[in-house]
Amino acid sequence: MKNENLVRSIVSSFKPYQGEINPDELAKRLGLTAEEILPLHANENLFIEKDWIIERVKEAITTLDFRSYPDPETIEARNVIADHFGIESSEIVLGNGADEVLDILAKVFIDPGCETIILEPTFGIYGMCTLLLNGKPKGVLLNENFSPNVNAMLEALTPKTRMIFVCSPNNPTGNQYSKKDIKRLVEESGCIVAVDEAYADFADYTLIKWIHEYENLIVIRSFSKSFGIAGLRIGFAATNSALAETIRKTVFPYNVNKLAQKMIPILTKYWDYLSQKISEIKKEREFLYNQLIRNGNLKPYPSQTNFMLVKVVKPNFTAKSLQSRLLDKGILVRDRSGLPLLDNCLRITLAPRPVNQRLLECIDEIFGEEPV
């Protein structure tokens, strides 16, 4: 019997989540050093200095014994998160990155044949989690201005609908949805509404305290973006205590490693520093937006995240061709033109001024050349 015959049919036909080329591999291909590559493709926090994070990691390591398992109850980390966000530790479920949190939620709520509603275009993991549980993701298009079509979402509900995934601010469009729209979904849907707030620290507000008002609301947060520890993989879900206790029953033991857990109390001590970096990101976001508007060959969309969605409008150029030429110059950006409503669009991570200046110079050079 061949192993292929034993693989679940959904897995055999599954299309995996695709990222861009690894920066180290790109450096080797171009004969450059790793420092010469500009990784503007993954929405990482490039404003926090690498040496500063290393010092915080050293601070954490001195307190840890890696011969023993991490705390399976994540008590210290949950207590600190609760204090930082103004909620209760009993209302928190920690995961190995927000991606694992999404996977846990899918396993808790989605039976085979059940449906989830997903605003499109958005983060691809929501559909992936649904499909792997033999659920059915139902996409509802955003409006042309990237706002949610709440009426269409509510009309898409059926007795089989278990969850609505809402990414706000949304990846890759960059906009934060109105409180009024999300409130309607929570109050009128009758199912679990999971609001992914990975980028909320760069936006106008967070809905995390709404969990005290709505029993069907789950808010998902990440430490990869504003806290700058994408490589340590830690995120959490916040919801009412009863539901959080139910969700925690399904979490594998020791799912969050010791170092990641310890970095939470350490980083929150330095929130003033991290807040300063968030302010710098917002300032640079305005600078890059204005520069791209003046360029005339690109249409940037307003953003409330640490990235910007940009449409290529120069005749005879495409998002793919611009991405390819930037790649030749050691600059990684994400092509999002294959998603609904995002024809000819790139997603570009915000970076400090010298990096943005180099990006703008390279774009001008490329647009001054003949299209291919």
C-alpha positions as CSV (number, residue, x, y, z in Angstrom):
1,M,0.0,0.0,0.0
2,K,1.4,3.4,-1.0
3,N,1.5,6.1,1.7
4,E,-0.3,8.4,-0.6
5,N,-3.4,6.3,-0.2
6,L,-3.4,6.9,3.5
7,V,-3.3,10.7,3.3
8,R,-6.5,12.6,3.9
9,S,-8.0,13.8,0.7
10,I,-8.1,17.4,1.8
11,V,-4.3,17.3,2.5
12,S,-3.6,15.7,-0.9
13,S,-5.2,18.6,-2.8
14,F,-4.1,21.3,-0.3
15,K,-2.2,24.4,-1.4
16,P,0.2,25.4,1.4
17,Y,0.7,28.9,2.6
18,Q,3.4,30.5,0.4
19,G,5.8,33.2,1.5
20,E,8.6,34.9,-0.4
21,I,12.2,33.7,-0.8
22,N,14.2,33.6,2.4
23,P,16.4,36.7,2.8
24,D,19.5,34.6,3.4
25,E,18.9,32.7,0.2
26,L,18.4,35.9,-1.7
27,A,21.7,37.2,-0.4
28,K,23.5,34.1,-1.6
29,R,21.8,34.3,-5.0
30,L,22.9,38.0,-5.4
31,G,26.3,37.6,-3.9
32,L,25.4,40.1,-1.1
33,T,25.7,40.0,2.6
34,A,22.6,39.5,4.8
35,E,22.8,43.1,5.9
36,E,22.5,44.3,2.3
37,I,19.1,42.7,1.9
38,L,16.0,44.7,2.7
39,P,13.3,42.3,4.0
40,L,10.2,44.4,3.3
41,H,7.9,41.4,2.8
42,A,7.0,39.9,6.1
43,N,5.6,42.8,8.2
44,E,8.3,42.4,10.8
45,N,9.2,45.3,13.2
46,L,12.3,46.7,11.6
47,F,12.4,49.7,13.9
48,I,13.4,47.8,17.0
49,E,17.2,47.5,17.0
50,K,18.5,43.9,16.7
51,D,21.0,44.5,19.5
52,W,18.2,45.8,21.8
53,I,16.3,42.6,21.4
54,I,19.4,40.5,22.0
55,E,20.0,42.3,25.3
56,R,16.4,41.5,26.4
57,V,16.9,37.9,25.4
58,K,20.1,37.7,27.4
59,E,18.1,39.2,30.3
60,A,15.6,36.4,30.0
61,I,18.0,33.6,29.5
62,T,19.9,34.3,32.8
63,T,16.7,33.3,34.7
64,L,15.8,30.1,32.8
65,D,16.8,26.5,33.1
66,F,16.2,24.9,29.7
67,R,16.5,21.4,31.0
68,S,13.0,21.6,32.4
69,Y,9.7,22.0,30.6
70,P,8.0,25.4,30.3
71,D,5.0,26.2,32.5
72,P,2.1,24.4,30.8
73,E,-0.3,26.8,32.5
74,T,1.6,29.9,31.2
75,I,0.7,31.6,34.5
76,E,3.3,34.3,34.7
77,A,2.9,35.3,31.1
78,R,-0.9,35.4,31.3
79,N,-0.7,37.5,34.5
80,V,1.5,40.0,32.8
81,I,-0.6,40.2,29.6
82,A,-3.7,40.7,31.8
83,D,-2.1,43.6,33.6
84,H,-0.8,45.1,30.3
85,F,-4.1,44.9,28.4
86,G,-6.5,45.5,31.3
87,I,-8.2,42.1,31.3
88,E,-8.1,39.0,33.5
89,S,-5.5,36.2,33.2
90,S,-8.4,33.7,33.2
91,E,-9.5,35.3,29.9
92,I,-6.3,34.5,28.0
93,V,-5.2,31.5,26.0
94,L,-1.5,31.5,24.8
95,G,-0.3,30.0,21.6
96,N,2.9,29.4,19.7
97,G,2.3,32.5,17.7
98,A,-1.1,33.9,16.7
99,D,-1.2,31.2,13.9
100,E,-1.3,28.4,16.5
101,V,-4.1,30.3,18.3
102,L,-6.1,30.3,15.1
103,D,-5.5,26.6,14.7
104,I,-6.6,25.9,18.2
105,L,-9.8,27.9,17.7
106,A,-10.6,26.0,14.5
107,K,-10.2,22.7,16.3
108,V,-12.5,23.9,19.1
109,F,-15.3,25.2,16.9
110,I,-15.2,23.6,13.5
111,D,-16.8,20.2,12.8
112,P,-16.5,18.6,9.4
113,G,-19.0,20.3,7.1
114,C,-19.3,23.4,9.2
115,E,-18.7,26.9,7.7
116,T,-16.6,29.9,8.5
117,I,-17.1,33.3,6.9
118,I,-14.0,35.2,5.8
119,L,-13.7,38.7,4.5
120,E,-11.6,38.8,1.4
121,P,-8.9,39.7,0.6
122,T,-7.3,38.9,3.9
123,F,-4.8,36.7,5.8
124,G,-4.8,33.2,4.2
125,I,-4.5,31.2,7.4
126,Y,-8.2,31.5,8.3
127,G,-9.2,29.5,5.2
128,M,-6.3,27.1,5.7
129,C,-7.4,26.3,9.3
130,T,-11.0,25.8,8.2
131,L,-10.2,23.5,5.3
132,L,-7.8,21.3,7.3
133,L,-10.7,20.6,9.7
134,N,-12.9,19.7,6.7
135,G,-14.9,22.8,7.1
136,K,-16.1,25.1,4.4
137,P,-14.7,28.7,4.2
138,K,-17.1,31.1,2.6
139,G,-15.5,34.3,1.3
140,V,-17.3,37.6,1.3
141,L,-15.7,40.4,-0.7
142,L,-14.8,43.7,1.0
143,N,-16.4,46.8,-0.5
144,E,-14.3,48.6,-3.1
145,N,-13.0,50.9,-0.3
146,F,-11.9,47.8,1.6
147,S,-14.6,48.3,4.3
148,P,-16.6,45.2,5.3
149,N,-19.8,44.4,3.5
150,V,-21.7,43.6,6.7
151,N,-25.0,43.0,5.1
152,A,-23.5,40.4,2.7
153,M,-21.7,38.7,5.6
154,L,-25.0,38.4,7.6
155,E,-26.8,37.1,4.5
156,A,-24.1,34.4,4.1
157,L,-24.9,33.0,7.5
158,T,-26.5,29.5,7.6
159,P,-27.2,27.1,10.4
160,K,-23.8,25.5,9.7
161,T,-21.9,28.8,10.3
162,R,-19.6,28.5,13.3
163,M,-17.2,31.4,13.1
164,I,-16.6,34.7,11.4
165,F,-12.9,35.7,11.0
166,V,-12.3,39.4,11.0
167,C,-8.8,40.8,10.5
168,S,-8.8,44.4,11.8
169,P,-6.5,46.1,10.9
170,N,-6.7,43.9,7.8
171,N,-3.7,42.2,6.2
172,P,-3.0,43.0,3.4
173,T,-5.3,46.1,2.8
174,G,-4.0,47.9,6.0
175,N,-7.2,49.5,7.1
176,Q,-8.9,49.1,10.5
177,Y,-12.7,48.4,10.3
178,S,-15.2,50.6,12.1
179,K,-16.4,49.7,15.5
180,K,-20.0,49.9,14.2
181,D,-19.4,47.3,11.6
182,I,-17.8,44.8,14.0
183,K,-20.4,45.4,16.6
184,R,-23.1,44.5,14.1
185,L,-21.4,41.2,13.3
186,V,-20.9,40.3,17.0
187,E,-24.5,41.2,17.9
188,E,-26.4,39.9,14.9
189,S,-24.4,36.9,13.7
190,G,-25.2,34.5,16.5
191,C,-21.8,32.7,16.1
192,I,-18.2,33.1,17.2
193,V,-16.6,36.3,15.9
194,A,-12.8,36.1,16.0
195,V,-11.2,39.5,15.6
196,D,-7.5,39.3,14.7
197,E,-5.8,42.4,16.1
198,A,-2.2,41.5,15.3
199,Y,-1.6,45.1,14.0
200,A,-3.9,47.0,16.5
201,D,-1.0,48.8,18.3
202,F,-0.4,50.7,15.0
203,A,-4.1,51.7,14.7
204,D,-6.6,53.8,16.4
205,Y,-8.2,51.4,18.9
206,T,-8.4,47.8,20.2
207,L,-11.6,45.9,21.0
208,I,-10.0,43.7,23.6
209,K,-12.2,44.9,26.5
210,W,-15.3,44.1,24.4
211,I,-14.8,40.5,25.6
212,H,-16.5,41.7,28.9
213,E,-19.6,42.6,26.9
214,Y,-20.0,39.9,24.3
215,E,-19.7,36.2,25.1
216,N,-19.2,35.2,21.4
217,L,-16.2,37.6,20.8
218,I,-12.6,36.4,20.7
219,V,-9.8,38.9,20.2
220,I,-6.5,37.6,18.9
221,R,-3.2,39.4,19.6
222,S,0.4,38.9,18.5
223,F,3.8,39.7,20.0
224,S,5.4,39.5,16.6
225,K,4.6,43.0,15.4
226,S,4.7,45.8,18.0
227,F,6.8,43.8,20.4
228,G,9.3,42.8,17.8
229,I,9.7,39.1,18.6
230,A,8.4,37.4,15.5
231,G,11.1,34.8,15.7
232,L,10.0,33.6,19.2
233,R,6.4,32.9,18.1
234,I,3.9,33.9,20.8
235,G,0.3,35.2,20.5
236,F,-2.9,34.9,22.5
237,A,-6.6,34.8,22.4
238,A,-8.7,36.9,24.8
239,T,-12.3,35.9,25.5
240,N,-14.6,35.5,28.5
241,S,-13.3,33.2,31.2
242,A,-15.7,30.3,30.7
243,L,-14.9,30.1,27.0
244,A,-11.2,30.6,27.6
245,E,-11.2,27.7,30.0
246,T,-12.9,25.5,27.4
247,I,-10.3,26.5,24.8
248,R,-7.4,25.9,27.1
249,K,-8.5,22.2,27.5
250,T,-7.6,21.6,23.9
251,V,-4.1,23.1,24.0
252,F,-1.2,20.7,23.9
253,P,1.1,20.8,26.9
254,Y,4.1,23.0,26.8
255,N,3.0,24.7,23.6
256,V,4.8,28.0,24.4
257,N,8.5,27.7,25.0
258,K,10.2,29.1,28.1
259,L,12.1,31.9,26.4
260,A,8.9,33.2,24.7
261,Q,7.0,33.1,28.0
262,K,9.8,34.9,29.8
263,M,10.1,37.6,27.2
264,I,6.6,38.9,27.9
265,P,7.2,40.2,31.4
266,I,10.6,41.6,30.3
267,L,9.3,43.4,27.2
268,T,6.3,44.9,28.9
269,K,8.7,46.6,31.4
270,Y,10.1,48.5,28.3
271,W,6.7,49.5,26.9
272,D,7.8,53.2,26.8
273,Y,10.6,52.2,24.4
274,L,8.3,50.1,22.3
275,S,5.7,52.8,22.3
276,Q,8.3,55.2,21.0
277,K,9.0,52.8,18.1
278,I,5.3,52.6,17.3
279,S,5.3,56.4,17.1
280,E,8.3,56.2,14.7
281,I,6.5,53.7,12.5
282,K,3.4,55.9,12.3
283,K,5.6,58.9,11.4
284,E,7.4,57.0,8.7
285,R,4.1,55.6,7.4
286,E,3.0,59.2,6.7
287,F,6.3,60.0,5.0
288,L,6.3,57.0,2.7
289,Y,2.6,57.5,1.8
290,N,3.3,61.1,0.8
291,Q,6.4,60.2,-1.2
292,L,4.6,57.5,-3.1
293,I,1.7,59.8,-3.8
294,R,4.1,62.3,-5.3
295,N,5.8,59.6,-7.3
296,G,2.7,59.2,-9.5
297,N,3.6,55.7,-10.7
298,L,2.2,54.0,-7.6
299,K,-1.0,54.4,-5.7
300,P,-0.5,53.8,-1.9
301,Y,-3.5,53.0,0.2
302,P,-3.9,54.6,3.7
303,S,-2.6,52.2,6.4
304,Q,-3.1,51.7,10.1
305,T,-0.5,48.9,10.3
306,N,3.3,48.6,10.0
307,F,3.0,47.9,6.2
308,M,1.5,49.6,3.2
309,L,-0.5,48.3,0.3
310,V,0.6,49.9,-3.0
311,K,-0.9,49.6,-6.5
312,V,1.3,49.8,-9.6
313,V,-0.3,52.3,-12.0
314,K,2.6,53.0,-14.3
315,P,1.7,51.8,-17.8
316,N,3.3,48.6,-19.0
317,F,4.5,47.7,-15.5
318,T,2.9,45.2,-13.2
319,A,3.2,44.3,-9.5
320,K,5.1,41.1,-10.5
321,S,7.6,42.9,-12.7
322,L,8.3,45.6,-10.1
323,Q,8.7,42.9,-7.4
324,S,11.1,41.0,-9.6
325,R,13.2,44.0,-10.3
326,L,13.3,45.0,-6.7
327,L,14.4,41.5,-5.9
328,D,17.4,41.9,-8.2
329,K,18.3,44.9,-6.1
330,G,18.1,42.9,-2.8
331,I,14.7,44.3,-1.8
332,L,11.9,41.8,-0.8
333,V,8.3,42.9,-1.1
334,R,5.1,40.8,-1.2
335,D,3.1,40.5,-4.4
336,R,-0.6,40.5,-3.4
337,S,-2.0,40.9,-7.0
338,G,-3.4,37.3,-7.0
339,L,-6.0,38.2,-4.3
340,P,-9.5,39.6,-5.0
341,L,-9.7,43.4,-5.5
342,L,-5.8,43.7,-5.4
343,D,-4.9,43.5,-9.0
344,N,-1.4,44.9,-9.5
345,C,-0.8,45.4,-5.8
346,L,2.3,45.0,-3.6
347,R,2.6,45.0,0.2
348,I,5.6,46.8,1.6
349,T,6.7,46.6,5.2
350,L,7.5,50.0,6.8
351,A,11.1,50.6,7.6
352,P,13.3,53.4,9.1
353,R,14.1,56.4,6.9
354,P,17.4,55.2,5.3
355,V,15.8,52.0,4.2
356,N,12.8,53.8,2.8
357,Q,15.0,56.3,0.9
358,R,16.8,53.3,-0.7
359,L,13.5,51.8,-1.6
360,L,12.3,55.0,-3.2
361,E,15.5,55.5,-5.1
362,C,15.4,51.9,-6.5
363,I,11.7,52.4,-7.5
364,D,12.6,55.5,-9.4
365,E,15.5,53.7,-11.1
366,I,13.2,50.9,-12.2
367,F,10.5,53.1,-13.5
368,G,13.2,55.0,-15.5
369,E,14.1,51.8,-17.3
370,E,12.2,50.1,-20.1
371,P,9.4,47.7,-18.9
372,V,9.9,44.0,-19.6
